[in-house]
Amino acid sequence: MAKVKLTKNELKKQKDSLKMYKRYLPTLILKKQQLQAEIRTTEIRLEELMDEKKRIDESFKSWIGVFGEKGVFTPDILKITE
């Protein structure tokens, strides 16, 4: 812990610091709680999106074999317009 001087000026400085700390601490605690809630919400959303990605990947597995064949889809048969 920092050494505190035993003077009137230092006492006033420490009292002012304590007053400011007591004033802003509840606001900072509330902000911390809001940020933690937002982090939890974001983590839940990320999990949902990862689950959806896995589901979509699973649904494509049956089609991967079809598109993986060589010589079936030649450039003159299949063209992508958009």
Phi, psi and omega in degrees: 000144181291146180282132181257132177286149181258065179232165179296319180296319179293322177299314178298317180298317179293320178296318178297320178296318179296317180299315180294319179299313180295328181288317187265345182302312179301322179294318180293322178295317178298316179298320178297316179296320179296319179295320179295321177296319179294322177297315179299317179298318180294320179295319178296316178298320178298316178298318179299316180293322178294321177296318179295320178298316178299319180297316179294318177300318179297321181290335179276344184301324180290335181270340183298321179297322180294313182281348179276349180290141181267141175085352181280309181257095178269160183301329180281344178269321187238123177229138178265124181263327181221000000 
